[in-house]
Amino acid sequence: MPGGDSMMEERMSFLNEVEKRLDLPRGEKARVMAELESHWVEARDELIASGMDATLAEQQAGLRLGTPDDVAARLSAVHNSAT
């Protein structure tokens, strides 16, 4: 896929930034991060299935999630209130 490496780097950078900001125990953080990446990939795949170019779909999937700060804040709030 053209640009595939840079798109994967963008995804990994985003996920790393979210992970740095999450205030969760290590095991729970790992589960949350795996789920977050799964959501990204599912959104990307749905966009590709609808006819969108793979590179654009990868970008749009990230945009749909929000900024790393916003995502981390939402995830921390949800997971900290559940404990």
Secondary structure, DSSP 8 states (H G I E B T S, - for coil): -TTHHHHHHHHHHHHHHHHHH--S-HHHHHHHHHHHHHHHHHHHHHHHHTT--HHHHHHHHHHHH--HHHHHHHHHHHHHHT-
